[in-house]
Amino acid sequence: MDYIMALAGHALSSTTEHYISGHENPKPVTVSAGLSLAQVNIGDIDWKTAQLPPELARLIEEGND
């Protein structure tokens, strides 16, 4: 605990306890970015120059063969 207190700059162990309590088991949170594939016009994408992850680019190339 002393090491953590020193790293965090806490003078009191109660301050450190306050910050670390409840953080041992983070729980997943569902979020929504409000995005929809309907907003994407696939025809407007220049697949030759788009910087795609290699895995995705390989799938696209395999589909064109």
CHARMM internal coordinates of N, CA and C (Angstrom, degrees):
IC EDIT
DIST 1 N 1 CA 1.4534
DIST 1 CA 1 C 1.5346
ANGL 1 N 1 CA 1 C 109.95
DIST 1 C 2 N 1.3272
ANGL 1 CA 1 C 2 N 116.93
DIHE 1 N 1 CA 1 C 2 N -38.21
DIST 2 N 2 CA 1.4741
ANGL 1 C 2 N 2 CA 119.99
DIHE 1 CA 1 C 2 N 2 CA -179.27
DIST 2 CA 2 C 1.5296
ANGL 2 N 2 CA 2 C 111.23
DIHE 1 C 2 N 2 CA 2 C -60.23
DIST 2 C 3 N 1.3380
ANGL 2 CA 2 C 3 N 115.66
DIHE 2 N 2 CA 2 C 3 N -38.06
DIST 3 N 3 CA 1.4580
ANGL 2 C 3 N 3 CA 119.80
DIHE 2 CA 2 C 3 N 3 CA -179.74
DIST 3 CA 3 C 1.5313
ANGL 3 N 3 CA 3 C 110.45
DIHE 2 C 3 N 3 CA 3 C -64.10
DIST 3 C 4 N 1.3302
ANGL 3 CA 3 C 4 N 116.19
DIHE 3 N 3 CA 3 C 4 N -45.43
DIST 4 N 4 CA 1.4649
ANGL 3 C 4 N 4 CA 120.77
DIHE 3 CA 3 C 4 N 4 CA 179.62
DIST 4 CA 4 C 1.5197
ANGL 4 N 4 CA 4 C 110.29
DIHE 3 C 4 N 4 CA 4 C -63.51
DIST 4 C 5 N 1.3310
ANGL 4 CA 4 C 5 N 116.47
DIHE 4 N 4 CA 4 C 5 N -42.08
DIST 5 N 5 CA 1.4689
ANGL 4 C 5 N 5 CA 120.45
DIHE 4 CA 4 C 5 N 5 CA 179.25
DIST 5 CA 5 C 1.5231
ANGL 5 N 5 CA 5 C 110.67
DIHE 4 C 5 N 5 CA 5 C -60.51
DIST 5 C 6 N 1.3273
ANGL 5 CA 5 C 6 N 116.08
DIHE 5 N 5 CA 5 C 6 N -42.74
DIST 6 N 6 CA 1.4677
ANGL 5 C 6 N 6 CA 120.04
DIHE 5 CA 5 C 6 N 6 CA -179.62
DIST 6 CA 6 C 1.5243
ANGL 6 N 6 CA 6 C 111.11
DIHE 5 C 6 N 6 CA 6 C -64.96
DIST 6 C 7 N 1.3355
ANGL 6 CA 6 C 7 N 116.66
DIHE 6 N 6 CA 6 C 7 N -43.71
DIST 7 N 7 CA 1.4716
ANGL 6 C 7 N 7 CA 120.36
DIHE 6 CA 6 C 7 N 7 CA 179.09
DIST 7 CA 7 C 1.5189
ANGL 7 N 7 CA 7 C 111.70
DIHE 6 C 7 N 7 CA 7 C -62.04
DIST 7 C 8 N 1.3379
ANGL 7 CA 7 C 8 N 115.86
DIHE 7 N 7 CA 7 C 8 N -39.43
DIST 8 N 8 CA 1.4596
ANGL 7 C 8 N 8 CA 120.48
DIHE 7 CA 7 C 8 N 8 CA -177.21
DIST 8 CA 8 C 1.5216
ANGL 8 N 8 CA 8 C 112.48
DIHE 7 C 8 N 8 CA 8 C -83.37
DIST 8 C 9 N 1.3380
ANGL 8 CA 8 C 9 N 117.29
DIHE 8 N 8 CA 8 C 9 N -14.17
DIST 9 N 9 CA 1.4612
ANGL 8 C 9 N 9 CA 120.35
DIHE 8 CA 8 C 9 N 9 CA -178.56
DIST 9 CA 9 C 1.5201
ANGL 9 N 9 CA 9 C 112.76
DIHE 8 C 9 N 9 CA 9 C 78.05
DIST 9 C 10 N 1.3170
ANGL 9 CA 9 C 10 N 116.36
DIHE 9 N 9 CA 9 C 10 N 26.27
DIST 10 N 10 CA 1.4617
ANGL 9 C 10 N 10 CA 120.47
DIHE 9 CA 9 C 10 N 10 CA 179.32
DIST 10 CA 10 C 1.5254
ANGL 10 N 10 CA 10 C 110.48
DIHE 9 C 10 N 10 CA 10 C -91.07
DIST 10 C 11 N 1.3137
ANGL 10 CA 10 C 11 N 116.10
DIHE 10 N 10 CA 10 C 11 N 133.64
DIST 11 N 11 CA 1.4611
ANGL 10 C 11 N 11 CA 120.96
DIHE 10 CA 10 C 11 N 11 CA 177.37
DIST 11 CA 11 C 1.5229
ANGL 11 N 11 CA 11 C 111.24
DIHE 10 C 11 N 11 CA 11 C -86.29
DIST 11 C 12 N 1.3349
ANGL 11 CA 11 C 12 N 117.24
DIHE 11 N 11 CA 11 C 12 N -26.48
DIST 12 N 12 CA 1.4576
ANGL 11 C 12 N 12 CA 121.22
DIHE 11 CA 11 C 12 N 12 CA -176.90
DIST 12 CA 12 C 1.5235
ANGL 12 N 12 CA 12 C 110.45
DIHE 11 C 12 N 12 CA 12 C -115.45
DIST 12 C 13 N 1.3246
ANGL 12 CA 12 C 13 N 116.26
DIHE 12 N 12 CA 12 C 13 N 139.15
DIST 13 N 13 CA 1.4596
ANGL 12 C 13 N 13 CA 119.47
DIHE 12 CA 12 C 13 N 13 CA 177.68
DIST 13 CA 13 C 1.5234
ANGL 13 N 13 CA 13 C 110.85
DIHE 12 C 13 N 13 CA 13 C -65.61
DIST 13 C 14 N 1.3303
ANGL 13 CA 13 C 14 N 117.30
DIHE 13 N 13 CA 13 C 14 N -27.32
DIST 14 N 14 CA 1.4663
ANGL 13 C 14 N 14 CA 119.74
DIHE 13 CA 13 C 14 N 14 CA 178.84
DIST 14 CA 14 C 1.5352
ANGL 14 N 14 CA 14 C 111.23
DIHE 13 C 14 N 14 CA 14 C -64.19
DIST 14 C 15 N 1.3167
ANGL 14 CA 14 C 15 N 116.93
DIHE 14 N 14 CA 14 C 15 N -32.68
DIST 15 N 15 CA 1.4683
ANGL 14 C 15 N 15 CA 120.69
DIHE 14 CA 14 C 15 N 15 CA 177.38
DIST 15 CA 15 C 1.5195
ANGL 15 N 15 CA 15 C 109.70
DIHE 14 C 15 N 15 CA 15 C -66.59
DIST 15 C 16 N 1.3254
ANGL 15 CA 15 C 16 N 116.85
DIHE 15 N 15 CA 15 C 16 N -45.01
DIST 16 N 16 CA 1.4581
ANGL 15 C 16 N 16 CA 121.20
DIHE 15 CA 15 C 16 N 16 CA 178.79
DIST 16 CA 16 C 1.5248
ANGL 16 N 16 CA 16 C 110.08
DIHE 15 C 16 N 16 CA 16 C -63.19
DIST 16 C 17 N 1.3147
ANGL 16 CA 16 C 17 N 117.47
DIHE 16 N 16 CA 16 C 17 N -44.36
DIST 17 N 17 CA 1.4639
ANGL 16 C 17 N 17 CA 121.40
DIHE 16 CA 16 C 17 N 17 CA 178.46
DIST 17 CA 17 C 1.5236
ANGL 17 N 17 CA 17 C 111.04
DIHE 16 C 17 N 17 CA 17 C -58.86
DIST 17 C 18 N 1.3301
ANGL 17 CA 17 C 18 N 116.29
DIHE 17 N 17 CA 17 C 18 N -39.65
DIST 18 N 18 CA 1.4681
ANGL 17 C 18 N 18 CA 120.42
DIHE 17 CA 17 C 18 N 18 CA 179.05
DIST 18 CA 18 C 1.5287
ANGL 18 N 18 CA 18 C 110.96
DIHE 17 C 18 N 18 CA 18 C -58.81
DIST 18 C 19 N 1.3306
ANGL 18 CA 18 C 19 N 117.03
DIHE 18 N 18 CA 18 C 19 N -43.16
DIST 19 N 19 CA 1.4622
ANGL 18 C 19 N 19 CA 120.95
DIHE 18 CA 18 C 19 N 19 CA -176.49
DIST 19 CA 19 C 1.5215
ANGL 19 N 19 CA 19 C 113.20
DIHE 18 C 19 N 19 CA 19 C -76.88
DIST 19 C 20 N 1.3415
ANGL 19 CA 19 C 20 N 118.06
DIHE 19 N 19 CA 19 C 20 N -30.48
DIST 20 N 20 CA 1.4658
ANGL 19 C 20 N 20 CA 118.81
DIHE 19 CA 19 C 20 N 20 CA -177.39
DIST 20 CA 20 C 1.5203
ANGL 20 N 20 CA 20 C 112.88
DIHE 19 C 20 N 20 CA 20 C -93.94
DIST 20 C 21 N 1.2985
ANGL 20 CA 20 C 21 N 118.85
DIHE 20 N 20 CA 20 C 21 N -14.59
DIST 21 N 21 CA 1.4635
ANGL 20 C 21 N 21 CA 119.48
DIHE 20 CA 20 C 21 N 21 CA -179.73
DIST 21 CA 21 C 1.5267
ANGL 21 N 21 CA 21 C 110.16
DIHE 20 C 21 N 21 CA 21 C -70.15
DIST 21 C 22 N 1.3118
ANGL 21 CA 21 C 22 N 115.39
DIHE 21 N 21 CA 21 C 22 N 136.58
DIST 22 N 22 CA 1.4523
ANGL 21 C 22 N 22 CA 120.49
DIHE 21 CA 21 C 22 N 22 CA 179.20
DIST 22 CA 22 C 1.5119
ANGL 22 N 22 CA 22 C 114.58
DIHE 21 C 22 N 22 CA 22 C 82.66
DIST 22 C 23 N 1.3148
ANGL 22 CA 22 C 23 N 118.01
DIHE 22 N 22 CA 22 C 23 N -0.51
DIST 23 N 23 CA 1.4626
ANGL 22 C 23 N 23 CA 120.94
DIHE 22 CA 22 C 23 N 23 CA -177.88
DIST 23 CA 23 C 1.5204
ANGL 23 N 23 CA 23 C 112.39
DIHE 22 C 23 N 23 CA 23 C -106.58
DIST 23 C 24 N 1.3189
ANGL 23 CA 23 C 24 N 116.62
DIHE 23 N 23 CA 23 C 24 N 5.00
DIST 24 N 24 CA 1.4565
ANGL 23 C 24 N 24 CA 119.14
DIHE 23 CA 23 C 24 N 24 CA -176.81
DIST 24 CA 24 C 1.5216
ANGL 24 N 24 CA 24 C 112.38
DIHE 23 C 24 N 24 CA 24 C -69.93
DIST 24 C 25 N 1.3080
ANGL 24 CA 24 C 25 N 117.88
DIHE 24 N 24 CA 24 C 25 N -38.67
DIST 25 N 25 CA 1.4633
ANGL 24 C 25 N 25 CA 122.18
DIHE 24 CA 24 C 25 N 25 CA -177.00
DIST 25 CA 25 C 1.5282
ANGL 25 N 25 CA 25 C 110.14
DIHE 24 C 25 N 25 CA 25 C -125.90
DIST 25 C 26 N 1.3306
ANGL 25 CA 25 C 26 N 117.35
DIHE 25 N 25 CA 25 C 26 N 82.02
DIST 26 N 26 CA 1.4609
ANGL 25 C 26 N 26 CA 118.36
DIHE 25 CA 25 C 26 N 26 CA 179.26
DIST 26 CA 26 C 1.5258
ANGL 26 N 26 CA 26 C 110.63
DIHE 25 C 26 N 26 CA 26 C -63.27
DIST 26 C 27 N 1.2862
ANGL 26 CA 26 C 27 N 115.58
DIHE 26 N 26 CA 26 C 27 N 143.92
DIST 27 N 27 CA 1.4549
ANGL 26 C 27 N 27 CA 121.45
DIHE 26 CA 26 C 27 N 27 CA -178.84
DIST 27 CA 27 C 1.5332
ANGL 27 N 27 CA 27 C 109.08
DIHE 26 C 27 N 27 CA 27 C -108.12
DIST 27 C 28 N 1.3392
ANGL 27 CA 27 C 28 N 116.85
DIHE 27 N 27 CA 27 C 28 N 142.21
DIST 28 N 28 CA 1.4684
ANGL 27 C 28 N 28 CA 118.88
DIHE 27 CA 27 C 28 N 28 CA 178.79
DIST 28 CA 28 C 1.5268
ANGL 28 N 28 CA 28 C 110.93
DIHE 27 C 28 N 28 CA 28 C -65.78
DIST 28 C 29 N 1.3133
ANGL 28 CA 28 C 29 N 114.67
DIHE 28 N 28 CA 28 C 29 N 146.45
DIST 29 N 29 CA 1.4548
ANGL 28 C 29 N 29 CA 121.47
DIHE 28 CA 28 C 29 N 29 CA -179.93
DIST 29 CA 29 C 1.5229
ANGL 29 N 29 CA 29 C 107.94
DIHE 28 C 29 N 29 CA 29 C -122.02
DIST 29 C 30 N 1.3088
ANGL 29 CA 29 C 30 N 117.09
DIHE 29 N 29 CA 29 C 30 N 130.41
DIST 30 N 30 CA 1.4560
ANGL 29 C 30 N 30 CA 121.37
DIHE 29 CA 29 C 30 N 30 CA 176.85
DIST 30 CA 30 C 1.5263
ANGL 30 N 30 CA 30 C 108.86
DIHE 29 C 30 N 30 CA 30 C -82.51
DIST 30 C 31 N 1.3319
ANGL 30 CA 30 C 31 N 115.58
DIHE 30 N 30 CA 30 C 31 N 128.55
DIST 31 N 31 CA 1.4594
ANGL 30 C 31 N 31 CA 120.36
DIHE 30 CA 30 C 31 N 31 CA 179.59
DIST 31 CA 31 C 1.5281
ANGL 31 N 31 CA 31 C 109.01
DIHE 30 C 31 N 31 CA 31 C -127.24
DIST 31 C 32 N 1.2908
ANGL 31 CA 31 C 32 N 116.02
DIHE 31 N 31 CA 31 C 32 N 161.07
DIST 32 N 32 CA 1.4522
ANGL 31 C 32 N 32 CA 121.46
DIHE 31 CA 31 C 32 N 32 CA 177.18
DIST 32 CA 32 C 1.5249
ANGL 32 N 32 CA 32 C 108.67
DIHE 31 C 32 N 32 CA 32 C -130.36
DIST 32 C 33 N 1.3243
ANGL 32 CA 32 C 33 N 115.31
DIHE 32 N 32 CA 32 C 33 N 127.06
DIST 33 N 33 CA 1.4574
ANGL 32 C 33 N 33 CA 119.91
DIHE 32 CA 32 C 33 N 33 CA 179.41
DIST 33 CA 33 C 1.5249
ANGL 33 N 33 CA 33 C 111.35
DIHE 32 C 33 N 33 CA 33 C -90.17
DIST 33 C 34 N 1.3132
ANGL 33 CA 33 C 34 N 117.02
DIHE 33 N 33 CA 33 C 34 N -4.61
DIST 34 N 34 CA 1.4573
ANGL 33 C 34 N 34 CA 120.36
DIHE 33 CA 33 C 34 N 34 CA -179.81
DIST 34 CA 34 C 1.5218
ANGL 34 N 34 CA 34 C 112.87
DIHE 33 C 34 N 34 CA 34 C 69.07
DIST 34 C 35 N 1.3325
ANGL 34 CA 34 C 35 N 116.79
DIHE 34 N 34 CA 34 C 35 N 28.36
DIST 35 N 35 CA 1.4593
ANGL 34 C 35 N 35 CA 120.99
DIHE 34 CA 34 C 35 N 35 CA -178.68
DIST 35 CA 35 C 1.5209
ANGL 35 N 35 CA 35 C 110.30
DIHE 34 C 35 N 35 CA 35 C -100.87
DIST 35 C 36 N 1.3180
ANGL 35 CA 35 C 36 N 115.50
DIHE 35 N 35 CA 35 C 36 N 152.93
DIST 36 N 36 CA 1.4493
ANGL 35 C 36 N 36 CA 120.76
DIHE 35 CA 35 C 36 N 36 CA 179.23
DIST 36 CA 36 C 1.5222
ANGL 36 N 36 CA 36 C 108.55
DIHE 35 C 36 N 36 CA 36 C -144.17
DIST 36 C 37 N 1.3243
ANGL 36 CA 36 C 37 N 115.47
DIHE 36 N 36 CA 36 C 37 N 139.40
DIST 37 N 37 CA 1.4627
ANGL 36 C 37 N 37 CA 118.68
DIHE 36 CA 36 C 37 N 37 CA 176.18
DIST 37 CA 37 C 1.5211
ANGL 37 N 37 CA 37 C 111.43
DIHE 36 C 37 N 37 CA 37 C -64.58
DIST 37 C 38 N 1.3207
ANGL 37 CA 37 C 38 N 116.88
DIHE 37 N 37 CA 37 C 38 N -19.49
DIST 38 N 38 CA 1.4640
ANGL 37 C 38 N 38 CA 120.40
DIHE 37 CA 37 C 38 N 38 CA 177.58
DIST 38 CA 38 C 1.5326
ANGL 38 N 38 CA 38 C 110.78
DIHE 37 C 38 N 38 CA 38 C -64.41
DIST 38 C 39 N 1.3374
ANGL 38 CA 38 C 39 N 117.43
DIHE 38 N 38 CA 38 C 39 N -19.42
DIST 39 N 39 CA 1.4624
ANGL 38 C 39 N 39 CA 121.69
DIHE 38 CA 38 C 39 N 39 CA 179.39
DIST 39 CA 39 C 1.5274
ANGL 39 N 39 CA 39 C 112.11
DIHE 38 C 39 N 39 CA 39 C -81.97
DIST 39 C 40 N 1.3354
ANGL 39 CA 39 C 40 N 117.05
DIHE 39 N 39 CA 39 C 40 N -8.74
DIST 40 N 40 CA 1.4586
ANGL 39 C 40 N 40 CA 121.22
DIHE 39 CA 39 C 40 N 40 CA -176.59
DIST 40 CA 40 C 1.5210
ANGL 40 N 40 CA 40 C 109.25
DIHE 39 C 40 N 40 CA 40 C -102.52
DIST 40 C 41 N 1.3237
ANGL 40 CA 40 C 41 N 115.61
DIHE 40 N 40 CA 40 C 41 N 124.66
DIST 41 N 41 CA 1.4585
ANGL 40 C 41 N 41 CA 121.10
DIHE 40 CA 40 C 41 N 41 CA 175.00
DIST 41 CA 41 C 1.5260
ANGL 41 N 41 CA 41 C 106.63
DIHE 40 C 41 N 41 CA 41 C -96.58
DIST 41 C 42 N 1.3158
ANGL 41 CA 41 C 42 N 115.62
DIHE 41 N 41 CA 41 C 42 N 100.81
DIST 42 N 42 CA 1.4603
ANGL 41 C 42 N 42 CA 121.39
DIHE 41 CA 41 C 42 N 42 CA -176.15
DIST 42 CA 42 C 1.5280
ANGL 42 N 42 CA 42 C 111.45
DIHE 41 C 42 N 42 CA 42 C -56.60
DIST 42 C 43 N 1.3094
ANGL 42 CA 42 C 43 N 117.78
DIHE 42 N 42 CA 42 C 43 N -32.41
DIST 43 N 43 CA 1.4587
ANGL 42 C 43 N 43 CA 121.64
DIHE 42 CA 42 C 43 N 43 CA -179.43
DIST 43 CA 43 C 1.5155
ANGL 43 N 43 CA 43 C 113.57
DIHE 42 C 43 N 43 CA 43 C -66.57
DIST 43 C 44 N 1.3276
ANGL 43 CA 43 C 44 N 117.47
DIHE 43 N 43 CA 43 C 44 N -20.61
DIST 44 N 44 CA 1.4622
ANGL 43 C 44 N 44 CA 120.71
DIHE 43 CA 43 C 44 N 44 CA -179.63
DIST 44 CA 44 C 1.5240
ANGL 44 N 44 CA 44 C 113.10
DIHE 43 C 44 N 44 CA 44 C -84.83
DIST 44 C 45 N 1.3121
ANGL 44 CA 44 C 45 N 118.13
DIHE 44 N 44 CA 44 C 45 N -6.09
DIST 45 N 45 CA 1.4635
ANGL 44 C 45 N 45 CA 120.96
DIHE 44 CA 44 C 45 N 45 CA -177.16
DIST 45 CA 45 C 1.5222
ANGL 45 N 45 CA 45 C 109.25
DIHE 44 C 45 N 45 CA 45 C -87.80
DIST 45 C 46 N 1.3370
ANGL 45 CA 45 C 46 N 116.20
DIHE 45 N 45 CA 45 C 46 N 126.72
DIST 46 N 46 CA 1.4658
ANGL 45 C 46 N 46 CA 121.42
DIHE 45 CA 45 C 46 N 46 CA 175.31
DIST 46 CA 46 C 1.5278
ANGL 46 N 46 CA 46 C 106.16
DIHE 45 C 46 N 46 CA 46 C -87.25
DIST 46 C 47 N 1.3289
ANGL 46 CA 46 C 47 N 116.06
DIHE 46 N 46 CA 46 C 47 N 95.36
DIST 47 N 47 CA 1.4619
ANGL 46 C 47 N 47 CA 121.11
DIHE 46 CA 46 C 47 N 47 CA -173.42
DIST 47 CA 47 C 1.5229
ANGL 47 N 47 CA 47 C 112.41
DIHE 46 C 47 N 47 CA 47 C -66.30
DIST 47 C 48 N 1.3209
ANGL 47 CA 47 C 48 N 117.81
DIHE 47 N 47 CA 47 C 48 N -19.43
DIST 48 N 48 CA 1.4720
ANGL 47 C 48 N 48 CA 120.44
DIHE 47 CA 47 C 48 N 48 CA -179.91
DIST 48 CA 48 C 1.5250
ANGL 48 N 48 CA 48 C 111.71
DIHE 47 C 48 N 48 CA 48 C -75.70
DIST 48 C 49 N 1.3405
ANGL 48 CA 48 C 49 N 117.68
DIHE 48 N 48 CA 48 C 49 N -33.46
DIST 49 N 49 CA 1.4591
ANGL 48 C 49 N 49 CA 120.49
DIHE 48 CA 48 C 49 N 49 CA -176.11
DIST 49 CA 49 C 1.5343
ANGL 49 N 49 CA 49 C 113.09
DIHE 48 C 49 N 49 CA 49 C -108.72
DIST 49 C 50 N 1.3063
ANGL 49 CA 49 C 50 N 117.05
DIHE 49 N 49 CA 49 C 50 N -8.06
DIST 50 N 50 CA 1.4699
ANGL 49 C 50 N 50 CA 119.18
DIHE 49 CA 49 C 50 N 50 CA -179.98
DIST 50 CA 50 C 1.5219
ANGL 50 N 50 CA 50 C 109.14
DIHE 49 C 50 N 50 CA 50 C -65.77
DIST 50 C 51 N 1.3227
ANGL 50 CA 50 C 51 N 116.20
DIHE 50 N 50 CA 50 C 51 N 138.53
DIST 51 N 51 CA 1.4562
ANGL 50 C 51 N 51 CA 120.81
DIHE 50 CA 50 C 51 N 51 CA 178.82
DIST 51 CA 51 C 1.5236
ANGL 51 N 51 CA 51 C 108.30
DIHE 50 C 51 N 51 CA 51 C -87.93
DIST 51 C 52 N 1.3096
ANGL 51 CA 51 C 52 N 114.48
DIHE 51 N 51 CA 51 C 52 N 93.84
DIST 52 N 52 CA 1.4497
ANGL 51 C 52 N 52 CA 120.86
DIHE 51 CA 51 C 52 N 52 CA -177.86
DIST 52 CA 52 C 1.5257
ANGL 52 N 52 CA 52 C 110.34
DIHE 51 C 52 N 52 CA 52 C -102.66
DIST 52 C 53 N 1.3135
ANGL 52 CA 52 C 53 N 117.09
DIHE 52 N 52 CA 52 C 53 N 152.32
DIST 53 N 53 CA 1.4590
ANGL 52 C 53 N 53 CA 118.85
DIHE 52 CA 52 C 53 N 53 CA 171.81
DIST 53 CA 53 C 1.5280
ANGL 53 N 53 CA 53 C 108.81
DIHE 52 C 53 N 53 CA 53 C -59.02
DIST 53 C 54 N 1.3217
ANGL 53 CA 53 C 54 N 118.36
DIHE 53 N 53 CA 53 C 54 N 143.66
DIST 54 N 54 CA 1.4677
ANGL 53 C 54 N 54 CA 120.82
DIHE 53 CA 53 C 54 N 54 CA -176.46
DIST 54 CA 54 C 1.5307
ANGL 54 N 54 CA 54 C 113.24
DIHE 53 C 54 N 54 CA 54 C -54.20
DIST 54 C 55 N 1.3121
ANGL 54 CA 54 C 55 N 117.06
DIHE 54 N 54 CA 54 C 55 N -36.33
DIST 55 N 55 CA 1.4632
ANGL 54 C 55 N 55 CA 120.05
DIHE 54 CA 54 C 55 N 55 CA -179.28
DIST 55 CA 55 C 1.5281
ANGL 55 N 55 CA 55 C 110.92
DIHE 54 C 55 N 55 CA 55 C -63.69
DIST 55 C 56 N 1.3217
ANGL 55 CA 55 C 56 N 116.58
DIHE 55 N 55 CA 55 C 56 N -42.20
DIST 56 N 56 CA 1.4618
ANGL 55 C 56 N 56 CA 120.94
DIHE 55 CA 55 C 56 N 56 CA 179.96
DIST 56 CA 56 C 1.5201
ANGL 56 N 56 CA 56 C 110.79
DIHE 55 C 56 N 56 CA 56 C -70.83
DIST 56 C 57 N 1.3199
ANGL 56 CA 56 C 57 N 117.41
DIHE 56 N 56 CA 56 C 57 N -41.48
DIST 57 N 57 CA 1.4578
ANGL 56 C 57 N 57 CA 121.08
DIHE 56 CA 56 C 57 N 57 CA 179.67
DIST 57 CA 57 C 1.5298
ANGL 57 N 57 CA 57 C 109.82
DIHE 56 C 57 N 57 CA 57 C -61.55
DIST 57 C 58 N 1.3352
ANGL 57 CA 57 C 58 N 117.38
DIHE 57 N 57 CA 57 C 58 N -39.43
DIST 58 N 58 CA 1.4641
ANGL 57 C 58 N 58 CA 120.67
DIHE 57 CA 57 C 58 N 58 CA 179.80
DIST 58 CA 58 C 1.5323
ANGL 58 N 58 CA 58 C 110.28
DIHE 57 C 58 N 58 CA 58 C -64.40
DIST 58 C 59 N 1.3233
ANGL 58 CA 58 C 59 N 118.04
DIHE 58 N 58 CA 58 C 59 N -40.29
DIST 59 N 59 CA 1.4612
ANGL 58 C 59 N 59 CA 121.05
DIHE 58 CA 58 C 59 N 59 CA 178.54
DIST 59 CA 59 C 1.5200
ANGL 59 N 59 CA 59 C 111.22
DIHE 58 C 59 N 59 CA 59 C -63.23
DIST 59 C 60 N 1.3274
ANGL 59 CA 59 C 60 N 116.53
DIHE 59 N 59 CA 59 C 60 N -39.44
DIST 60 N 60 CA 1.4627
ANGL 59 C 60 N 60 CA 120.49
DIHE 59 CA 59 C 60 N 60 CA 179.89
DIST 60 CA 60 C 1.5312
ANGL 60 N 60 CA 60 C 109.90
DIHE 59 C 60 N 60 CA 60 C -67.11
DIST 60 C 61 N 1.3411
ANGL 60 CA 60 C 61 N 116.64
DIHE 60 N 60 CA 60 C 61 N -42.78
DIST 61 N 61 CA 1.4689
ANGL 60 C 61 N 61 CA 120.24
DIHE 60 CA 60 C 61 N 61 CA 179.59
DIST 61 CA 61 C 1.5246
ANGL 61 N 61 CA 61 C 110.93
DIHE 60 C 61 N 61 CA 61 C -64.12
DIST 61 C 62 N 1.3306
ANGL 61 CA 61 C 62 N 117.39
DIHE 61 N 61 CA 61 C 62 N -40.10
DIST 62 N 62 CA 1.4572
ANGL 61 C 62 N 62 CA 120.42
DIHE 61 CA 61 C 62 N 62 CA 179.12
DIST 62 CA 62 C 1.5211
ANGL 62 N 62 CA 62 C 110.68
DIHE 61 C 62 N 62 CA 62 C -65.41
DIST 62 C 63 N 1.3173
ANGL 62 CA 62 C 63 N 117.62
DIHE 62 N 62 CA 62 C 63 N -31.83
DIST 63 N 63 CA 1.4545
ANGL 62 C 63 N 63 CA 120.61
DIHE 62 CA 62 C 63 N 63 CA 179.15
DIST 63 CA 63 C 1.5120
ANGL 63 N 63 CA 63 C 113.12
DIHE 62 C 63 N 63 CA 63 C -72.02
DIST 63 C 64 N 1.3409
ANGL 63 CA 63 C 64 N 117.14
DIHE 63 N 63 CA 63 C 64 N -22.10
DIST 64 N 64 CA 1.4680
ANGL 63 C 64 N 64 CA 121.51
DIHE 63 CA 63 C 64 N 64 CA -178.51
DIST 64 CA 64 C 1.5266
ANGL 64 N 64 CA 64 C 112.28
DIHE 63 C 64 N 64 CA 64 C -88.69
DIST 64 C 65 N 1.3130
ANGL 64 CA 64 C 65 N 117.74
DIHE 64 N 64 CA 64 C 65 N -7.47
DIST 65 N 65 CA 1.4851
ANGL 64 C 65 N 65 CA 120.62
DIHE 64 CA 64 C 65 N 65 CA -177.85
DIST 65 CA 65 C 1.4955
ANGL 65 N 65 CA 65 C 112.16
DIHE 64 C 65 N 65 CA 65 C -80.49
END
COOR INIT
IC SEED 1 N 1 CA 1 C
IC BUILD
